[in-house]
Amino acid sequence: MDFSSPIISLLLHFLVLVSLFCIVICLESNSQLANQTLRSEEEFHKLKKIIATRLNKINKSTVKTIQSPDGDIIDCVLTHKQPAFDHPLLKGQKPLDPPKLPKRHNLKGNWSENFQMWSLSGESCPDGTIPIRRMTEQDMLTTKRTSGFEKKVNDNTKHLHAVAYMEWREIYGARATINVWIPHVEISNEFSLSQIWLMSNSSEKDVNTIEAGWQLSPHIYKDSRPRLFIYWTADGYQHTGCYNLACPGFVHTNKNIALGAAISPTSTYNGNQFDITLSIWNDVKTGNWWLDYGSGNFIGYWPSSLFTHLKDVAAETHWGGEVTNTHYPHATSTQMGSGHFPDEGFKKASYFKNIGVLDSDNTWVPLFAEPKYFATNANCYNIKGENNCDWGYHFYYGGPGKNKNCP
């Protein structure tokens, strides 16, 4: 080849320039990648510092530590040092003594407080302490959130419901017996829950709610077990409130029941049924909203000062199930309740029974009229009301999610 040819010489110069250009681009890319890696590492270390600070606020010094069979760590914390009293409105306070029970509060049943996995071995927290499920660094890293941790997102397109509800001018409390299942949750950041809601009569943006029931959420709890949970908000799920004790607010008073802890046993299809009875009601003397398990086993209270509209009375109450669907408008196979439709009935579908409300005379009364029923998409999850002498007004609810009629 004649390298003295002008064309060949020009071609060689061109190839050299292209090679130099590629080298420069590669160097710049590597530099950018190195900078991105450095920034990512810096952001990660910054995140870990923020998480450590947050955990120091949530996880209090312990009197006793209990290792639960399901892997949870339960810390027994002095009642006056619990997270609730970090709230600006509650600083310096101590837990109140339980109030007098409303009239006709007693229900028949065996209300043992040992219905959670951590306490089945006979372990308990000492007097003067409460059990708190320990939050870990991994919990927060998985959620990728440090502020507003364990908050609901108010997105109606991704939340599906099957509920009974009543709208009164004045509701002072609500209760129900709910059977507990292990529904399948397809996507880790979806959940399935069954609960009682008490709500204020206000717009979506500033709605006040109090919620309690059982929930299965791999995203929050890192497993597939149903757990006792509570929730509250005073501004439509925007800035206030959280699940359980992840933020200051709810005052825990029971040394034997841990919020966020796994429930055991659970119901089996066409087999034994296990249910829990929960009551939420307003103490007329203080305006605080108390949560009771069974009959007289106080778990704690939401101070009235937390709320803007839910000070001493609610305008609406809901009972039923809720799931999240991250693939909207398409369905996922996340189940509600037992995962079976209400038509299948007892031992196969989920139920709410012993439904009651607290009236203005501080008396528990069963529903004297059938509630209204609502299902976001009855082909995915449905609800069916019934009435008989044993259970009064009650309902079955739930469903499998994705199926031939719910694509």
C-alpha positions in Angstrom: 0.0 0.0 0.0 1.3 3.4 -1.0 1.1 5.5 2.2 2.4 8.5 0.2 -0.9 8.7 -1.7 -2.8 11.9 -0.7 -6.1 9.9 -0.2 -4.5 7.3 2.0 -2.8 10.0 4.0 -6.0 11.8 4.5 -7.8 8.6 5.5 -5.1 7.9 8.1 -5.4 11.4 9.6 -9.2 10.9 9.8 -8.8 7.6 11.6 -6.3 9.1 14.1 -8.8 11.9 14.8 -11.7 9.5 15.3 -9.5 7.4 17.7 -8.6 10.5 19.7 -12.2 11.6 19.8 -13.3 8.1 21.1 -10.5 8.3 23.8 -11.7 11.7 25.0 -15.4 10.5 25.1 -14.4 7.4 27.0 -12.4 9.4 29.5 -15.3 11.9 30.0 -17.7 9.0 30.4 -15.5 7.3 33.0 -15.1 10.6 34.8 -18.9 11.1 34.8 -19.4 7.5 36.0 -16.9 8.0 38.8 -18.5 11.3 39.8 -22.0 9.6 39.8 -20.6 6.7 41.9 -19.0 9.2 44.3 -22.3 11.2 44.6 -24.3 8.0 45.1 -21.9 6.9 47.9 -22.1 10.3 49.5 -25.9 10.3 49.2 -26.1 6.8 50.7 -23.9 7.7 53.7 -26.0 10.9 54.1 -29.2 8.8 54.0 -27.7 6.4 56.6 -27.0 9.3 59.0 -30.5 10.6 58.6 -31.9 7.1 59.2 -29.7 6.7 62.3 -31.0 10.0 63.7 -34.6 9.0 62.9 -34.2 5.5 64.5 -32.8 7.1 67.7 -36.1 9.0 68.0 -38.3 6.0 67.2 -36.4 3.2 69.1 -36.4 4.2 72.8 -34.1 2.8 75.5 -35.5 -0.5 76.7 -36.1 -2.2 80.1 -36.4 -5.6 78.5 -35.9 -7.0 75.0 -37.9 -10.0 73.6 -37.0 -11.9 70.5 -40.2 -13.0 68.7 -40.3 -16.4 66.9 -41.1 -14.6 63.7 -37.9 -12.5 63.8 -39.4 -9.3 65.3 -37.6 -7.7 68.2 -40.0 -6.3 70.9 -38.6 -3.6 73.1 -40.3 -3.0 76.5 -40.2 0.8 76.9 -41.2 2.8 80.0 -44.7 4.1 79.3 -43.8 7.8 79.8 -40.8 7.5 77.4 -42.8 6.1 74.5 -42.8 8.0 71.1 -46.2 9.6 71.7 -44.7 12.1 74.1 -42.3 13.4 71.5 -45.3 15.2 69.9 -45.2 18.9 70.6 -48.8 18.8 71.9 -48.1 15.9 74.3 -44.6 16.7 75.7 -44.4 16.3 79.4 -47.6 14.3 79.7 -48.0 10.8 81.0 -50.4 8.0 79.9 -54.0 8.5 81.3 -55.7 5.8 83.3 -58.4 3.9 81.3 -61.8 5.5 81.5 -65.0 3.8 82.6 -66.4 1.5 79.9 -69.5 2.6 78.0 -72.8 0.9 78.8 -73.5 -2.5 77.2 -69.8 -2.8 76.4 -69.6 -6.5 77.4 -69.5 -9.1 74.6 -69.3 -12.8 75.0 -66.0 -14.4 74.1 -62.6 -15.4 75.3 -60.5 -12.3 75.1 -57.0 -13.5 75.9 -54.4 -10.8 75.3 -52.0 -13.6 74.1 -53.0 -13.6 70.4 -49.7 -12.4 69.0 -46.6 -14.4 68.1 -44.2 -12.6 70.3 -46.2 -13.4 73.4 -47.2 -17.0 72.7 -44.1 -18.3 74.5 -45.3 -16.6 77.7 -43.0 -13.6 77.4 -44.4 -10.3 78.5 -43.3 -6.8 79.3 -42.9 -5.7 82.9 -45.5 -3.4 84.6 -45.0 0.2 83.8 -43.7 -0.6 80.2 -45.3 -1.1 76.8 -44.1 -3.4 74.0 -42.8 -1.6 70.8 -41.8 -3.5 67.7 -38.3 -2.3 66.9 -37.7 -0.4 63.7 -34.5 -1.3 61.9 -32.2 0.4 59.4 -33.2 -2.1 56.8 -36.9 -1.3 57.2 -36.2 2.3 56.2 -33.7 1.6 53.5 -36.2 -0.8 51.9 -38.9 1.9 51.8 -36.4 4.6 50.6 -38.1 7.0 52.9 -36.9 8.8 56.0 -39.6 11.4 56.6 -43.2 10.4 56.6 -42.1 6.7 57.1 -45.0 4.3 57.1 -47.6 6.7 55.7 -50.5 5.9 53.5 -50.6 7.5 50.1 -54.0 8.9 49.3 -54.4 7.7 45.7 -58.0 6.4 45.1 -57.1 4.9 41.7 -54.8 2.4 43.4 -56.9 1.7 46.5 -59.8 -0.7 46.2 -62.4 -1.2 48.9 -65.3 -3.5 49.8 -67.0 -1.8 52.8 -70.1 -1.2 54.8 -70.7 2.3 56.0 -73.0 4.5 58.0 -73.3 8.3 57.8 -74.7 9.9 60.9 -74.5 13.4 62.3 -72.9 12.1 65.5 -71.0 8.9 65.9 -69.1 8.4 69.2 -67.6 5.0 68.5 -67.6 1.9 66.3 -66.8 -1.8 66.9 -66.8 -5.2 65.2 -65.5 -8.7 65.3 -63.2 -9.5 62.3 -61.8 -12.9 61.3 -58.1 -12.9 60.4 -56.6 -14.5 57.3 -53.3 -14.7 55.4 -54.2 -13.2 52.0 -51.8 -13.5 49.1 -50.1 -10.1 48.2 -48.6 -10.2 44.7 -46.4 -7.1 44.8 -44.2 -6.3 47.8 -45.4 -2.7 48.1 -49.0 -3.6 47.9 -51.1 -4.4 51.1 -54.3 -6.1 52.1 -56.1 -5.0 55.3 -59.4 -5.2 57.1 -60.3 -2.4 59.5 -62.7 0.0 61.2 -62.6 3.6 60.0 -63.9 6.6 61.9 -64.0 9.8 59.8 -64.7 13.5 60.2 -67.2 15.2 57.9 -64.6 17.3 56.0 -63.0 17.5 52.5 -60.5 15.0 51.3 -57.6 17.4 51.8 -58.2 17.8 55.5 -60.2 14.7 56.4 -59.4 13.3 59.9 -59.4 9.5 60.3 -58.9 6.9 63.0 -58.3 3.3 61.8 -57.6 -0.1 63.4 -57.7 -3.7 62.3 -55.3 -6.2 60.8 -53.0 -5.8 57.8 -50.6 -7.8 55.7 -47.9 -5.6 54.1 -44.6 -7.1 53.0 -43.4 -3.5 52.3 -43.8 -2.4 55.9 -43.3 -5.6 57.9 -40.9 -7.5 55.6 -43.0 -10.7 55.7 -46.4 -12.2 54.8 -48.1 -12.3 58.2 -51.2 -10.5 59.3 -50.5 -7.9 61.9 -52.5 -5.8 64.3 -52.3 -2.2 63.2 -53.6 1.3 63.7 -53.5 4.5 61.6 -54.5 8.1 61.9 -54.3 11.4 60.0 -55.6 14.9 60.6 -54.9 16.3 57.1 -56.0 13.8 54.5 -52.9 11.6 54.7 -50.6 14.5 53.8 -48.3 15.3 56.6 -49.8 14.0 59.9 -50.2 10.5 61.2 -48.6 7.1 60.5 -49.0 3.4 61.1 -48.7 2.1 64.7 -46.0 4.0 66.7 -43.8 5.1 63.8 -44.5 8.7 64.7 -45.6 10.6 67.8 -49.4 10.6 68.5 -51.1 7.4 69.7 -50.6 6.8 73.4 -50.0 3.0 74.1 -51.1 1.7 77.5 -51.1 -2.1 77.2 -48.1 -4.1 78.3 -49.3 -7.3 76.6 -50.3 -6.2 73.1 -47.8 -4.8 70.6 -49.0 -2.7 67.6 -47.6 -4.0 64.3 -46.9 -7.5 65.8 -48.0 -10.7 64.0 -51.3 -12.3 64.9 -51.5 -16.0 65.6 -53.5 -18.2 65.0 -55.3 -17.3 61.8 -58.4 -18.6 60.0 -58.2 -21.5 57.6 -60.4 -22.1 54.6 -63.3 -24.5 55.5 -61.6 -24.9 58.9 -61.2 -23.2 62.2 -61.9 -19.4 62.3 -60.0 -17.0 64.4 -61.2 -13.4 64.9 -60.4 -10.3 66.9 -62.9 -7.8 68.3 -61.9 -4.1 68.3 -63.7 -1.1 69.6 -62.9 2.6 69.0 -64.8 5.1 71.1 -64.7 8.6 72.5 -64.3 9.3 76.2 -66.8 12.1 76.9 -64.7 13.4 79.8 -61.5 14.0 77.8 -62.5 13.8 74.2 -59.8 11.1 73.6 -60.5 8.2 71.3 -59.7 4.8 73.0 -58.9 1.5 71.3 -60.1 -1.6 73.1 -59.4 -5.3 72.2 -62.1 -7.8 73.2 -64.0 -6.3 76.2 -62.0 -4.1 78.5 -58.5 -4.8 77.3 -57.5 -1.2 76.6 -54.6 -0.8 74.0 -54.4 2.9 74.2 -55.8 6.2 72.9 -55.6 8.9 70.3 -55.5 12.3 72.1 -58.2 14.6 70.8 -55.5 17.4 70.5 -54.1 15.5 67.4 -57.2 16.3 65.4 -58.8 19.3 63.8 -62.2 17.9 63.0 -62.4 14.7 64.9 -62.3 16.2 68.3 -65.1 14.4 70.1 -67.5 13.0 67.4 -67.2 11.3 64.0 -69.6 11.9 61.1 -69.0 8.6 59.3 -67.8 5.0 60.0 -66.7 2.3 57.6 -66.1 -1.4 58.2 -64.4 -3.6 55.6 -61.5 -4.4 53.4 -58.9 -2.4 51.4 -56.2 -3.4 49.1 -53.6 -1.5 47.0 -53.1 -2.2 43.3 -49.9 -0.9 41.8 -50.8 -2.0 38.2 -54.0 0.0 37.9 -56.0 0.0 35.7 -55.1 -3.7 35.4 -55.7 -6.0 38.3 -53.1 -7.9 40.4 -53.7 -11.2 42.3 -53.5 -9.5 45.7 -56.3 -10.9 47.7 -58.7 -9.2 50.1 -59.7 -11.1 53.3 -59.6 -14.8 52.6 -59.2 -14.3 48.9 -62.7 -15.7 48.3 -65.9 -13.9 47.3 -68.6 -13.3 49.9 -71.1 -15.7 48.3 -69.1 -18.6 49.7 -70.1 -17.6 53.2 -69.0 -18.8 56.7 -65.6 -20.5 57.0 -64.7 -19.6 53.4 -65.2 -15.8 53.1 -64.1 -13.1 55.5 -66.7 -11.6 57.8 -67.4 -8.6 60.1 -69.9 -9.4 62.9 -71.0 -7.9 66.2 -71.1 -4.6 64.4 -72.1 -1.7 66.7 -71.9 2.0 67.2 -71.7 4.2 70.4 -74.6 6.6 70.7 -74.9 10.0 72.4 -75.9 8.3 75.7 -72.5 6.5 75.8 -74.2 3.2 75.1 -73.2 0.5 72.6 -76.0 -0.4 70.3 -76.2 -2.9 67.4 -77.0 -1.5 64.0 -80.7 -0.9 64.0 -80.7 -0.5 60.2 -78.8 -2.1 57.4 -75.7 -0.2 56.5 -74.9 0.9 53.0 -72.5 -1.2 51.0 -69.8 -0.2 48.5 -67.3 -2.1 46.3 -64.8 -0.3 44.1 -64.9 -3.2 41.6 -67.2 -6.0 42.5 -65.6 -8.3 39.9 -62.4 -8.2 41.9 -63.6 -7.8 45.5 -67.2 -7.7 46.7 -69.3 -7.4 49.8 -72.6 -9.0 50.8 -74.7 -8.0 53.8 -76.9 -10.4 55.9 -79.0 -10.2 59.0 -79.9 -12.9 61.6 -80.6 -13.4 65.3 -77.1 -14.5 66.2 -75.0 -11.9 64.4 -77.5 -9.1 63.7 -76.5 -7.0 60.7 -73.2 -8.4 59.4 -71.4 -9.0 56.1 -69.0 -11.2 54.2 -66.5 -9.5 51.9 -63.3 -10.0 49.9 -62.1 -11.6 46.7 -59.1 -12.9 44.7 -58.3 -9.8 42.7 -57.3 -10.8 39.2 -59.6 -13.3 37.6 -61.5 -13.8 34.3 -64.0 -11.1 35.2 -61.3 -8.8 36.7 -58.5 -8.6 34.1 
